Amino acid sequence: MKSISNISKVIPLITVLLAEFHNEAFAGEFDLIVPSSKNYEPEKHGPCTARFSGELVRGDIARAAETLYYNPFPEYRTVLCLNGTGGSLPVALELGSQDAVTWATRVTPDSTCESACAIWFMQGGDEQGLGVPSFSIDRAIWVGAKLGFHSPKIRLRDAPRVTLGLVESAYQTALESLSGIYNLRSKRSGGGQTFINDYVFQRILDTPPSEMYYIDTVGDAILADIDVLGVDYRASLSADLIKTICDNALLLTDRWRSSLTSQYTMLSAKQLWKDFNNDFGQFVGDGISPSFVHKGFINEKGDVFGYSGLYPSGNYRYSNDCLLKLDGKSIEGEHVEWSKFTRHNAKVAISTNIEGSPLKSYKEILDAWSQTAEREKLNLPELALFPFGQSLAHLPKSSDFELFFD
């Protein structure tokens, strides 16, 4: 059903998506920042080994091959930082389909990557392994970077009149470009990660050419499956943290409203966050049950079990509980340090509550946790430490961010 709804928006889009033509005078520039690994100094060169800036045009494919296929770090991949406001979509797709792609893509806090640049960004990575190699996606934005998507613009070259041949040529180019983007939805890395997932594809279709949808909140980055660098992944162990993680779990599983009315993948993170807060406020306001949060109980291993509830379920017959377990290895005093362990050491479970009252004792929480099947316990990404609607630019900064950008 999700794919059908997306395809239904593609058909009208094709009628306005025409060929893009660009002047080579405005070609982008490639710079190899570090000539060799022996010369690399983080404080001096920053987080990029190469940089692209400007608009993408046809000649950039040859320039990329000339500049980037020489890898100054044979033992590592080239880190290419992008700063572009658009350009040719066919070029962006072709750059990402090169047989010898060897660069990771980044967008730094002082840079913007929009439109065609953003499509190129999503394809960053390289081939790994011997014998039967597989592609590994490697793309990330730094805190404060601007990554934006929209539907393609109409661009017609100057002509005395619009001929049938010109329109047919533009239409064919549109089909090829749109097919390229759609193929990125089904193309997967060796680890099963999609190059462009449903969330990003929907933002492309929903955003007019004159506007831009930026991946600029915690929810956007999680749903778009884009890593964020420069974040200090530490948080105070508190009731607010437990509720934040549980809120994110409900939002990411769409367990807070009826499946009959859910439009989870159709909505932007910003609209989803707004609807969630409105529904939760109405749920509590109707007197069904107050929200109750446990800061957490610690067992003999130092693991923390937390609880938040009740949550709406979209069904008047029952509510939802949220149960959380944080591995003791992640706890330093009164802080959770996500960087000290993998995401598999923090799990969340959403369970049904038909009693209508929140859990308030350690025994109730532990019993509910043990009764939840392992397959129903979720592993959340690191960004789930922060509120779904929080601006990425306002997240706490890591020492790496301070090293490169302060």
C-alpha positions in Angstrom: 0.0 0.0 0.0 2.9 2.4 0.8 4.5 1.8 -2.6 1.2 2.4 -4.4 0.6 5.7 -2.7 4.1 6.9 -3.7 3.6 5.8 -7.3 0.3 7.7 -7.5 2.3 10.9 -6.9 4.9 10.1 -9.5 2.5 10.2 -12.5 1.5 13.9 -12.2 5.0 14.8 -11.3 6.3 13.4 -14.6 4.1 15.9 -16.5 6.0 18.8 -15.1 9.5 17.3 -14.8 11.5 18.5 -17.8 15.1 18.3 -18.9 17.7 20.4 -17.0 20.4 22.2 -19.1 23.4 23.9 -17.5 26.2 26.2 -18.6 29.6 24.7 -18.2 30.8 28.1 -17.0 29.1 27.4 -13.7 30.6 24.0 -13.2 31.4 22.9 -9.7 35.0 22.7 -8.4 36.8 19.7 -6.9 39.6 20.2 -4.5 41.9 17.5 -3.1 42.6 18.9 0.3 45.2 16.3 1.5 47.8 15.1 -1.0 48.7 12.0 1.0 47.9 10.2 4.3 51.3 11.1 5.6 50.5 14.8 5.4 47.1 14.6 7.0 46.7 16.7 10.2 43.1 16.8 11.6 43.6 20.2 13.3 44.9 21.7 10.0 42.9 19.9 7.3 39.6 19.3 9.0 37.3 16.3 8.5 37.5 16.3 4.7 40.1 14.9 2.4 38.4 16.3 -0.7 35.7 18.9 -1.4 33.1 19.7 -4.1 31.4 23.1 -4.3 29.1 24.6 -6.9 26.4 23.2 -9.3 26.5 19.8 -10.8 27.0 19.8 -14.6 27.9 17.2 -17.2 31.6 17.9 -17.1 31.7 17.1 -13.3 31.7 13.4 -14.0 35.0 13.6 -15.7 36.4 16.0 -13.1 35.3 13.6 -10.3 37.1 10.7 -12.0 40.2 12.7 -12.4 40.2 14.1 -8.8 38.6 11.5 -6.6 39.5 8.2 -8.1 43.0 8.9 -6.8 42.6 8.0 -3.2 45.2 9.8 -1.0 44.4 7.3 1.8 44.8 3.8 0.3 43.9 2.2 3.6 40.8 4.4 4.0 38.1 5.8 1.7 38.2 9.4 0.5 35.9 11.7 2.6 34.3 14.1 0.2 32.6 17.1 1.7 29.8 18.6 -0.5 28.6 22.2 -0.8 26.2 22.6 -3.6 22.8 24.2 -4.3 21.7 21.8 -7.1 22.4 21.3 -10.7 21.9 18.3 -13.0 19.9 15.4 -11.5 21.2 12.9 -14.2 24.7 13.9 -13.3 24.1 13.3 -9.6 22.7 9.9 -10.4 25.6 9.0 -12.7 28.2 10.1 -10.1 26.7 7.7 -7.6 26.6 4.8 -10.0 30.3 4.8 -11.0 32.0 1.4 -10.8 34.9 2.8 -8.9 33.1 4.9 -6.3 35.5 5.3 -3.4 34.3 8.3 -1.4 32.2 8.8 1.7 30.0 11.9 1.6 29.7 14.6 4.2 28.1 18.0 4.7 29.8 20.2 7.2 28.2 22.9 9.4 29.2 25.7 7.1 27.8 24.0 4.0 24.6 23.4 2.1 23.8 20.4 0.0 20.4 20.7 -1.8 18.5 19.2 -4.7 20.8 17.2 -7.1 23.7 17.6 -4.6 21.5 15.8 -1.9 20.8 12.9 -4.3 24.6 12.5 -4.8 25.2 12.7 -1.1 22.8 9.8 -0.4 24.9 7.5 -2.6 28.2 8.0 -0.6 30.2 4.9 0.2 32.4 2.3 -1.4 32.8 -1.4 -2.3 34.4 -3.6 0.3 35.5 -7.2 0.5 37.4 -9.6 -1.8 36.0 -12.1 -4.2 32.3 -11.0 -4.1 32.5 -7.3 -2.9 29.5 -5.5 -1.5 28.8 -1.8 -1.3 28.9 -0.1 2.1 27.0 3.2 2.4 28.9 5.9 4.2 27.2 9.3 4.4 26.7 11.7 7.2 25.9 15.3 8.0 27.6 17.3 10.7 25.5 19.2 13.3 24.4 22.4 11.7 24.7 21.3 8.1 21.9 21.9 5.6 20.7 19.0 3.6 17.6 19.7 1.5 15.3 17.8 -0.9 12.6 18.9 -3.3 10.9 17.8 -6.6 12.9 18.7 -9.7 12.6 22.1 -11.3 11.3 22.8 -14.8 14.2 23.9 -17.0 13.9 24.5 -20.7 16.7 25.7 -22.9 16.2 28.9 -24.9 14.3 28.4 -28.2 12.1 30.5 -30.5 9.3 28.1 -29.8 8.6 25.0 -27.8 8.5 22.1 -30.3 7.1 18.7 -30.0 10.6 17.3 -30.2 11.9 19.5 -27.4 9.0 18.4 -25.1 9.5 14.7 -26.0 13.2 14.9 -25.3 12.6 16.6 -22.0 9.9 14.0 -21.1 12.3 11.2 -21.8 15.0 12.8 -19.7 12.4 13.2 -16.9 11.5 9.5 -17.1 15.1 8.5 -16.9 15.9 10.8 -14.0 12.8 9.8 -12.0 13.5 6.1 -12.7 17.0 6.7 -11.3 15.6 8.1 -8.1 13.1 5.3 -7.8 15.8 2.7 -8.4 17.6 4.1 -5.4 14.6 3.2 -3.2 15.0 -0.5 -4.1 18.8 -0.5 -4.3 20.4 -1.8 -1.1 23.9 -1.9 0.3 25.6 -5.2 1.4 24.2 -4.6 4.9 20.6 -4.1 3.6 20.5 -0.3 3.9 18.6 1.5 1.2 20.2 4.4 -0.6 16.9 6.5 -0.5 14.2 5.2 1.7 10.4 5.8 1.6 10.7 8.7 3.9 13.2 10.7 1.8 11.4 9.7 -1.5 8.1 11.1 0.0 9.8 14.3 0.9 11.1 14.7 -2.7 7.6 14.1 -4.1 5.8 16.3 -1.5 8.1 19.4 -1.7 7.4 21.8 -4.6 10.4 22.9 -6.7 10.2 26.4 -5.3 10.6 25.1 -1.7 13.1 22.9 0.1 12.6 20.3 2.8 15.6 20.2 5.2 16.7 17.2 7.3 17.1 19.4 10.3 15.4 17.7 13.3 16.2 14.5 15.2 13.1 12.9 13.8 14.1 13.8 10.2 17.6 12.3 10.6 16.3 9.1 12.1 13.5 8.5 9.6 15.8 9.5 6.7 18.4 7.0 7.9 21.1 9.7 7.9 24.0 9.7 10.4 24.7 12.9 12.3 28.3 13.7 13.3 29.6 16.0 16.0 27.0 15.1 18.6 27.9 14.5 22.3 25.8 11.4 23.0 25.6 11.8 26.7 22.4 12.5 28.7 21.4 12.8 32.3 19.7 9.7 33.6 16.3 11.2 34.5 12.6 10.8 34.1 12.7 13.2 31.1 15.3 11.0 29.4 13.1 7.9 29.9 10.1 9.7 28.5 12.1 11.0 25.5 13.3 7.6 24.6 9.8 6.1 25.0 8.2 8.9 23.0 10.7 8.1 20.1 9.9 4.4 20.3 6.2 5.1 20.0 6.8 7.5 17.1 9.1 5.1 15.2 6.8 2.1 15.6 3.6 4.1 15.0 2.0 2.3 18.0 0.2 5.4 19.2 -2.7 5.5 16.8 -5.0 3.3 14.8 -3.6 1.5 11.8 -6.8 2.4 10.0 -5.9 6.1 10.1 -2.1 6.0 10.3 -0.2 7.8 7.6 3.2 7.2 9.2 5.5 7.1 6.2 3.4 9.8 4.4 4.0 12.5 7.0 7.1 14.6 7.6 8.9 14.3 11.0 7.7 17.8 11.9 4.0 17.0 11.2 4.4 13.6 12.9 5.8 15.3 16.1 3.0 17.8 16.1 0.3 15.2 15.7 1.8 13.0 18.4 1.8 15.8 20.9 -1.7 16.8 20.1 -3.0 13.3 20.4 -1.1 12.7 23.6 -2.4 15.9 25.1 -5.9 15.0 24.2 -5.4 11.5 25.6 -4.3 12.9 29.0 -6.8 15.7 28.9 -9.7 13.3 28.4 -8.9 11.8 31.8 -8.2 8.3 30.5 -5.0 8.2 32.7 -2.3 10.6 33.7 1.2 10.1 32.3 3.6 8.4 34.8 7.4 8.1 34.4 9.9 6.2 36.4 13.4 7.4 36.5 14.4 3.8 36.7 15.2 0.9 38.9 18.7 -0.6 39.0 19.3 -4.3 39.3 22.3 -6.1 40.7 24.2 -5.8 37.3 23.8 -2.1 37.2 21.2 -2.3 34.4 18.5 0.4 34.5 14.8 -0.5 33.9 12.6 2.5 33.2 8.9 3.0 32.4 6.7 5.6 30.8 3.0 5.4 30.4 0.2 5.4 29.7 0.3 6.2 26.0 -2.6 6.3 23.5 -2.9 3.3 21.2 -5.5 4.4 18.7 -7.9 1.8 20.3 -10.3 2.8 23.1 -10.1 -0.8 24.5 -6.5 -0.5 25.7 -3.5 1.8 26.2 0.2 1.3 25.7 3.1 1.0 28.2 6.7 1.7 27.3 9.4 -0.3 29.0 13.1 0.5 28.8 16.3 -1.3 29.7 19.7 0.4 29.6 22.8 -1.8 29.9 24.8 -0.9 33.0 27.9 -0.5 30.8 26.4 2.7 29.5 25.8 4.3 32.9 28.5 6.6 34.3 27.2 8.0 37.6 24.1 9.9 36.7 24.7 10.0 33.0 24.0 7.7 30.1 26.9 7.6 27.7 25.7 6.0 24.4 29.2 6.0 22.9 30.3 3.4 25.4 28.2 0.6 23.9 26.3 -0.5 20.9 22.7 0.2 20.3 22.0 -3.4 21.0 22.6 -2.8 24.7 19.6 -0.4 25.0 16.2 -1.9 24.3 12.7 -0.6 24.4 9.4 -2.6 24.4 5.9 -1.3 23.8 3.3 -3.4 25.5 -0.5 -3.4 25.8 -2.1 -2.2 29.0 -5.8 -3.2 29.4 -6.0 -2.3 33.1 -6.0 1.4 32.5 -3.4 2.3 35.2 0.3 2.9 34.9 2.9 0.6 36.3 4.4 1.9 39.5 6.6 -0.7 41.1 9.9 -2.4 40.2 8.1 -5.8 40.2 5.4 -4.7 37.8 8.0 -3.3 35.4 10.3 -6.3 35.6 7.3 -8.7 35.2 6.1 -6.8 32.1 9.6 -6.8 30.6 10.1 -10.5 31.1 6.7 -11.3 29.6 7.6 -9.3 26.4 9.0 -11.5 23.6 12.6 -10.7 22.6 11.5 -10.2 19.0 9.3 -7.3 20.2 12.1 -5.4 22.0 13.5 -2.6 19.9 17.0 -1.3 19.3 17.0 2.4 18.9 19.6 4.7 17.2 21.8 7.0 19.2 19.7 10.1 18.3 16.8 8.6 20.2 18.4 10.1 23.3 17.0 13.5 22.2 13.5 14.7 21.6 12.1 13.8 18.2 11.4 17.4 17.3 14.6 18.9 18.5 16.7 20.9 16.0 19.9 19.1 15.0 21.8 22.5 15.2 21.0 22.7 18.9 22.2 19.3 19.9 25.2 19.2 22.3 28.5 19.2 20.5 31.2 16.6 20.8 35.0 17.1 21.1 35.3 16.3 17.4 33.0 19.2 16.5 35.1 21.5 18.7 38.3 20.3 17.1 37.2 20.9 13.5 34.8 23.8 13.7 35.2 25.9 16.9 
